[in-house]
Structure formats: structure tokens, C-alpha cells
Amino acid sequence: MTTALTQPAAPSQAAESTPAETFARKFRRIFNFTTVALVFWLCFTFVVASLLKLLAVMSLEEWLFMVAYLTRQFLASGLLALAATALGSALLPERLGPRVRWPAMVVLLVIASSLSAFVRLWMSRYPMTSPRETASWFVDVVVLWTVIGVMAYGLIGSIGRQAAARRRLGQQIAERSALAASALEARLTVLQAQIEPHFLFNTLANVRRLCEVDRERGRNMLGSLLEYLRAALPAMRRSSTALAQEFDLVRAYLSVLQQRMGERLRFELELSDRLGEVQIPPLILPTLVENAIRHGLGPLPEGGTIRVRACREGDQVLVSVADDGAGFQGTSGSGVGLANTRARLAARFGGTASLELRSNEPRGVVVEVRLPADRVQAAPELYPV
């Protein structure tokens, strides 16, 4: 028995506007309270400026009457021209092209201006003295308000195109930012995938060597390693991890290696509670510690000490791994672990983060990672407001 399932309509389709709603929205975009008030203000200002010179030869009452009368006359033409502009914008879509829209808009404005001239004749208290005067006045009104309407239509269209261009630019910027973020995440994933086998293979090689020498110690070390990996593997899949968790991983990792190296390995960890929640790319510290043991303490029969420290220096967070081992050698600083760590820092923080190596006194190497304090997510107490 087969059951047919009907998929409900998508919300965007259900909420699609009807043609009437689209027309009303486009019309109100131009013909609204703000634009009507603007037309009134322009008409009133023009009339007052034109009649100022008559204020000296007319009484105030007569002058105010003329201002109100002419403002009403001009307002009739202005509102009809505005309505024609709004009607043309609502009825004439952009896809028609300027060769169709502009002639159609001129026709609408001529009709609206002619209608406004008839309305003004009907409202006029001062009839024309002759048909010729009436015709001349009629043509003047139609031409004047048609030109004004065409200019207004062009201005409104230009403003609309600029607004649309800004919206498209904003969308393009948002899309490019999203693509850049996706590319960055993919790059970090690739770099992290290169580090994981390098890190794990070196650690398992240490377990294998110990099992060949002392099986009991090898089993104990393998158990400790499994506990470490149980905590470390989830961190490998995250885009960032807290600095406190990185220190916990380093402590577990060094404890595992201490079972193999015994008294040859000593370590000190120093992390301020205020820096515990600072977010960094995962496995940065274990990679640096593994590099210090392999190239610094490993070649020395007496071993040495690893010191891992994190502190705040001005507008930077400084994380350092220091050893008192063999010091710089021919390939120091160019291994896979350090190279990928540099690449991960550059991909995440750009030029605002750095990884540098310097000599430790009296012996050994210090690796310093500097992170921008304003680019890492930290606990509120780290960045007091």
C-alpha cells in the first residue's frame, strides 16, 4: 500500500503579493504623506517668494489671500503631477526599457497636467478675458508641469536605481564574505587534517618504542594515551578551542611522554585564570610541545624542561613554549608541524598573529605565538568594558 504525501506550499509562495498589492506598494512608494507634504512646501515656498515684492503695495489681508489662492492653484497641479509620476512608476516596469517608459510617462504627465489646468480653471475666481488668453495659459500650465513631472520622474528613478545598486552591492559583499568564510573554514580543515596524522603518528611511534623495551610500561603508557586521545580527538574537529583545554591536553600529553622518558622530561605549565576562555585553533600547543621534545629534549641524554606559559601583553595574548634542549639546528623552524601552525594562524588571523622562534638562555629554543586580543573570543573579565 502506497501513501501519497502532499508537500505544503513554501512560505515564500504563500506570502507572494498579488498584482494589486504590488501596484499599491509601488504607488505609495512615491505618493505618500511625505511626498505630498514636500509638494505643498515647494508650492507654498514658490508662491511666497513670488509675492514678496507685492507685499509693499498690498494690504496684509489681500496678500495672505493671494498666497492661499495661488498655493491652492499650484498644489492642484503639483499633486496631479505627483500622482501621474507614481502611477507611471507603478504601471511601467523596468523591463520595458527607457524607450517605452519615458514616452509613456510623458503622455501620463501631459494628461495629468491638462487635468490640473481644467481643475484650476474651475477653481479660479478670476476668469480669463479671452479664449486666446485661456489657451495660452492652458499650454503654459501643461508644458510647465509636464517638464516638472519629467524631472521628478527622472530624479526618483535615479534615486531608486542608486538604492537598488546599494542593495545589490550589499548582497554581493555579504555573499563574498560568506564565500570567504567558507573558503577559510575549508583551508583550516585541510591544514588541520595535515597536522592530525603527523601529530598522532609521532605519538604512537613513541608508544611502540616503549613497548619494545618494557611491555608493562608500554601497556600503561598506551592506556594513558587512550585517555588523552579520548579528550583530544573531539578538539581536532572543532574550529576553535579554549586555551584552558589546550593546557589540559598538553598536561595529558606530557604525562604520557613522561612515562617513557622518566626523569629526562620535566614540565611547567602557567596559565592565568583570566585567559582560560581565550579561543585559539585546536592542537596549537600540543604541536609546539611535540616539536620541542622531538628537536630539543630528544637528542640530549639528560633531557630537559618544557615550560608552557600564556599571558596578556598589551593588546596581544602571548603563548610561549620554551625548552632548555639542544637549541637551533639546521632544520629548526621548518618542520611540518610549525609550517602548518603558521599557516593556520595566518588563515585565521591574517597578519595580526605571528609565530616566532628565538634562542632560550642559557640553552634551548622559545616558540612564541602572539594573537590579537581583539580577535579572540575571551571571557568577559579578560576584556573589561
matplotlib code that plots the C-alpha trace (Angstrom):
import matplotlib.pyplot as plt

x = [0.0, 1.4, 0.6, 0.8, 2.2, 1.4, 4.1, 2.8, 3.5, 6.6, 6.2, 7.6, 5.0, 2.2, 3.3, 3.7, 2.0, -1.0, -0.7, -3.0, -0.8, 2.3, 0.8, -0.4, 3.1, 4.8, 2.3, 2.6, 6.4, 6.1, 2.6, 2.6, 2.3, 5.9, 5.9, 2.5, 3.9, 7.0, 4.9, 2.9, 6.0, 7.5, 4.3, 3.9, 7.6, 7.4, 4.2, 5.6, 8.8, 7.0, 4.6, 7.1, 7.5, 3.8, 3.7, 4.6, 1.7, -1.0, -2.6, -1.6, -5.1, -5.1, -1.5, -2.4, -5.5, -3.3, -0.8, -3.6, -5.3, -2.1, -0.9, -4.1, -3.8, -0.2, -1.0, -3.6, -1.1, 1.7, -0.4, -1.7, 1.8, 2.9, 0.1, 0.9, 4.6, 3.5, 1.1, 3.8, 6.3, 3.7, 2.4, 5.7, 8.2, 11.9, 12.0, 10.1, 13.2, 13.6, 12.4, 8.9, 8.8, 9.8, 7.3, 4.5, 5.5, 5.4, 1.9, 0.7, 2.2, 0.5, -2.8, -2.3, -1.2, -4.2, -6.5, -4.8, -5.3, -9.0, -9.3, -7.5, -9.8, -12.8, -11.4, -10.3, -12.0, -10.5, -11.8, -9.7, -10.6, -10.4, -10.2, -6.7, -5.5, -7.1, -5.4, -2.0, -2.4, -3.5, -0.5, 1.9, 0.5, 0.6, 4.2, 5.5, 4.1, 5.0, 8.6, 8.5, 7.0, 9.6, 12.4, 10.8, 10.3, 14.0, 15.2, 13.0, 14.2, 17.8, 17.4, 15.7, 18.4, 21.1, 19.2, 18.9, 22.6, 23.4, 21.3, 22.9, 26.3, 25.4, 24.2, 27.4, 29.5, 27.6, 27.9, 31.6, 32.0, 30.2, 32.3, 35.5, 34.4, 33.6, 37.0, 38.8, 37.0, 37.9, 41.5, 41.7, 40.1, 42.8, 45.6, 44.3, 43.9, 47.6, 48.5, 46.4, 48.2, 51.6, 50.8, 49.2, 51.9, 54.7, 52.9, 52.1, 55.7, 56.8, 54.4, 55.8, 59.3, 58.5, 56.6, 59.7, 61.7, 59.2, 55.9, 54.3, 55.2, 54.1, 50.7, 50.4, 51.5, 49.0, 46.2, 47.2, 47.4, 43.9, 42.7, 44.5, 43.1, 39.6, 39.9, 42.0, 40.0, 36.9, 39.1, 40.6, 37.2, 36.4, 37.2, 38.5, 39.1, 39.6, 43.2, 42.4, 41.5, 44.7, 46.7, 44.8, 45.7, 49.4, 49.4, 48.0, 50.4, 53.4, 52.2, 52.1, 55.6, 56.9, 56.2, 58.6, 61.3, 61.1, 63.3, 64.5, 61.3, 60.1, 57.5, 55.9, 52.5, 51.5, 48.0, 46.2, 42.5, 41.6, 42.9, 41.3, 38.4, 40.5, 39.8, 42.6, 42.8, 42.9, 46.1, 48.4, 50.0, 50.4, 52.0, 54.6, 55.3, 55.8, 58.2, 60.1, 60.5, 61.5, 64.1, 65.0, 65.0, 65.1, 68.7, 70.0, 70.7, 69.8, 66.6, 65.4, 62.4, 59.4, 57.8, 54.4, 53.1, 50.2, 49.9, 48.5, 50.9, 49.2, 46.8, 48.1, 47.8, 51.2, 51.6, 55.1, 56.7, 60.3, 62.7, 66.3, 67.3, 69.6, 68.8, 68.7, 69.7, 69.8, 66.0, 64.7, 61.5, 60.9, 59.1, 55.6, 54.1, 55.5, 54.8, 51.1, 50.7, 51.9, 49.5, 46.6, 47.3, 47.6, 44.4, 42.5, 44.0, 45.8, 48.9, 47.7, 49.0, 52.6, 54.7, 58.4, 61.4, 64.2, 67.1, 66.5, 69.0, 71.3, 70.2, 67.3, 64.5, 61.5, 58.5, 56.2, 52.7, 51.1, 47.4, 45.4, 43.4, 40.5, 40.2, 40.0, 36.8, 37.6, 35.8, 34.2, 36.8, 39.6, 38.2, 36.6, 34.2]
y = [0.0, 3.3, 6.6, 9.8, 12.7, 16.3, 18.8, 22.2, 25.3, 27.1, 30.1, 32.4, 31.3, 31.6, 35.1, 36.3, 39.6, 39.9, 42.3, 44.8, 44.7, 45.2, 48.1, 49.7, 49.3, 50.9, 53.7, 54.5, 54.5, 57.8, 59.1, 59.2, 61.7, 62.7, 63.5, 65.3, 67.4, 68.1, 69.2, 71.5, 73.0, 73.6, 75.2, 77.4, 78.5, 79.3, 81.4, 83.3, 84.1, 85.3, 87.5, 89.1, 92.1, 92.8, 93.0, 96.6, 97.6, 95.3, 95.1, 92.1, 90.6, 90.8, 89.4, 86.4, 85.8, 85.7, 83.4, 80.9, 81.2, 80.6, 77.9, 76.1, 76.5, 75.3, 72.5, 71.1, 70.9, 69.5, 66.8, 65.6, 65.6, 63.6, 61.1, 60.7, 60.0, 57.5, 55.9, 55.6, 54.1, 51.5, 50.6, 50.8, 48.1, 48.5, 45.6, 47.7, 49.8, 53.6, 53.8, 52.6, 54.0, 57.6, 58.3, 56.6, 58.7, 61.9, 61.0, 60.4, 63.7, 65.6, 64.1, 64.9, 68.5, 69.0, 67.8, 70.1, 73.0, 72.2, 71.9, 75.2, 76.9, 75.5, 76.8, 80.1, 83.3, 85.3, 84.0, 84.7, 87.7, 85.9, 82.4, 83.1, 84.1, 80.9, 78.7, 80.4, 79.9, 76.3, 75.5, 77.1, 75.1, 71.8, 72.4, 73.6, 70.8, 68.2, 69.3, 69.4, 65.9, 64.5, 65.9, 64.5, 61.1, 61.1, 62.1, 59.4, 56.8, 57.8, 57.6, 54.2, 52.8, 54.0, 52.4, 49.2, 49.3, 49.8, 46.8, 44.7, 45.8, 44.9, 41.5, 40.9, 41.9, 39.6, 36.7, 37.3, 37.4, 34.1, 32.6, 33.9, 32.4, 29.1, 29.1, 30.0, 27.2, 24.7, 25.8, 25.4, 22.0, 20.9, 22.3, 20.6, 17.3, 17.6, 18.1, 15.3, 12.3, 14.0, 14.5, 11.1, 9.1, 10.6, 9.9, 6.3, 5.8, 6.7, 4.1, 1.5, 2.1, 1.9, -1.4, -2.9, -2.1, -2.6, -4.2, -3.3, 0.3, 0.2, -1.0, 1.7, 4.3, 3.1, 3.3, 6.9, 7.7, 6.4, 8.6, 11.5, 10.8, 10.5, 14.1, 15.2, 13.8, 16.0, 19.1, 18.1, 18.5, 21.9, 25.2, 26.6, 25.5, 27.2, 27.9, 26.0, 22.9, 23.2, 23.3, 20.2, 18.4, 19.4, 18.2, 14.8, 14.6, 15.4, 12.9, 10.2, 11.0, 11.3, 7.6, 6.9, 9.5, 9.3, 11.9, 13.1, 15.1, 17.8, 20.4, 23.5, 25.0, 28.5, 29.8, 32.7, 32.0, 35.2, 33.6, 30.2, 31.0, 32.6, 30.7, 29.5, 27.0, 23.5, 21.5, 24.5, 23.9, 20.1, 20.5, 23.1, 20.9, 17.8, 19.8, 21.0, 17.4, 16.0, 18.5, 20.0, 17.4, 14.2, 14.5, 15.1, 12.1, 14.2, 15.5, 18.8, 21.0, 22.2, 25.4, 26.4, 29.9, 32.2, 35.8, 39.1, 41.7, 44.9, 44.3, 40.7, 37.3, 35.7, 31.9, 30.5, 27.1, 27.1, 24.3, 24.0, 21.4, 21.2, 24.6, 25.6, 23.1, 23.1, 22.5, 24.3, 26.1, 24.5, 21.3, 20.2, 21.0, 24.5, 25.3, 24.2, 26.0, 29.2, 28.7, 28.0, 31.2, 33.2, 31.8, 32.6, 35.9, 37.2, 39.3, 40.1, 36.8, 35.5, 32.5, 33.3, 31.2, 32.6, 31.3, 30.5, 31.4, 29.7, 26.9, 25.8, 27.4, 29.6, 29.5, 32.5, 32.7, 36.2, 36.5, 39.8, 40.3, 41.9, 39.0, 36.1, 35.3, 35.5, 35.6, 38.9, 39.5, 39.4, 42.5, 44.7, 47.3]
z = [0.0, -1.1, 0.7, -1.3, 0.6, -0.4, 0.3, 1.6, -0.3, 0.5, 2.8, 0.2, -2.3, 0.2, 1.1, -2.6, -3.2, -5.6, -8.6, -6.8, -3.7, -5.7, -7.6, -4.3, -2.7, -5.7, -5.9, -2.2, -2.5, -4.4, -3.5, 0.3, 3.2, 3.0, -0.7, -0.5, 2.3, 0.2, -2.8, -0.5, 0.9, -2.5, -3.8, -0.8, -0.8, -4.5, -4.1, -1.1, -2.8, -5.9, -4.0, -1.6, -3.9, -3.8, 0.0, -0.2, -2.4, -1.0, 2.4, 4.5, 4.2, 0.4, 0.3, 2.5, 0.4, -2.8, -1.1, -0.2, -3.6, -5.6, -3.3, -3.9, -7.6, -7.7, -5.3, -7.6, -10.4, -8.2, -6.7, -10.0, -11.4, -8.4, -8.8, -12.5, -11.6, -9.0, -11.5, -14.2, -11.7, -10.6, -14.1, -16.1, -15.0, -15.5, -18.0, -20.6, -21.1, -21.3, -25.0, -23.8, -20.3, -21.0, -23.8, -21.8, -18.8, -20.8, -22.0, -18.5, -17.4, -20.2, -19.3, -15.6, -16.4, -18.7, -16.0, -13.5, -15.8, -16.1, -12.3, -11.8, -14.3, -12.4, -9.1, -10.5, -9.2, -12.0, -15.4, -18.5, -20.6, -23.9, -25.4, -26.7, -23.2, -21.9, -24.5, -23.9, -20.1, -20.6, -22.8, -20.3, -17.4, -19.3, -20.5, -17.2, -15.1, -17.7, -17.6, -13.8, -13.7, -16.2, -14.0, -10.9, -12.5, -13.6, -10.2, -8.4, -10.9, -10.3, -6.6, -6.9, -9.1, -6.7, -3.8, -5.8, -6.7, -3.0, -2.1, -4.8, -3.6, 0.0, -1.1, -3.1, -0.2, 2.1, -0.4, -0.8, 2.9, 3.2, 0.4, 2.1, 5.4, 3.7, 1.9, 5.2, 7.0, 4.2, 4.3, 8.1, 7.8, 5.2, 7.3, 10.4, 8.5, 7.7, 11.3, 12.8, 11.3, 11.8, 15.5, 16.1, 14.2, 16.2, 19.5, 18.5, 17.5, 21.0, 22.4, 20.0, 21.0, 24.7, 24.2, 22.6, 25.8, 28.6, 27.8, 31.2, 30.9, 27.3, 28.3, 31.0, 28.5, 25.9, 28.5, 29.3, 25.6, 25.0, 27.8, 26.1, 22.7, 24.1, 25.1, 22.1, 19.2, 19.8, 19.9, 16.5, 14.9, 16.4, 14.6, 17.9, 21.5, 24.8, 26.0, 29.2, 27.2, 25.3, 28.5, 29.7, 26.6, 26.9, 30.5, 29.5, 26.5, 28.7, 31.3, 28.7, 27.4, 31.0, 31.4, 28.6, 29.3, 33.1, 34.8, 31.4, 31.0, 33.3, 32.6, 34.0, 32.9, 33.7, 32.7, 34.2, 35.1, 33.2, 29.9, 30.3, 27.9, 25.1, 21.9, 19.6, 16.8, 18.3, 18.8, 18.5, 21.9, 21.6, 18.2, 19.6, 22.7, 20.5, 18.3, 21.4, 22.7, 19.4, 18.4, 21.7, 24.5, 22.5, 21.3, 24.8, 27.1, 30.2, 28.7, 30.0, 30.9, 28.9, 30.1, 28.6, 29.5, 28.5, 29.4, 28.3, 26.8, 25.9, 23.0, 22.4, 24.0, 24.2, 24.3, 24.6, 24.7, 26.0, 26.3, 27.5, 25.0, 22.0, 20.6, 17.0, 14.4, 10.6, 10.1, 13.2, 12.4, 9.0, 10.0, 9.0, 12.4, 12.6, 9.0, 9.2, 12.5, 10.9, 8.0, 10.3, 12.3, 9.1, 7.7, 10.9, 12.0, 8.9, 9.6, 13.2, 14.5, 14.5, 15.4, 16.1, 17.3, 19.4, 21.4, 25.1, 27.7, 28.5, 26.2, 24.1, 22.0, 22.8, 20.4, 20.8, 19.4, 19.5, 19.0, 18.7, 21.9, 20.0, 17.6, 20.0, 21.9, 25.6, 28.9, 29.9, 32.7, 30.1, 28.3, 30.9, 29.5]

ax = plt.figure().add_subplot(projection="3d")
ax.plot(x, y, z, "-o")
ax.set_aspect("equal")
plt.show()
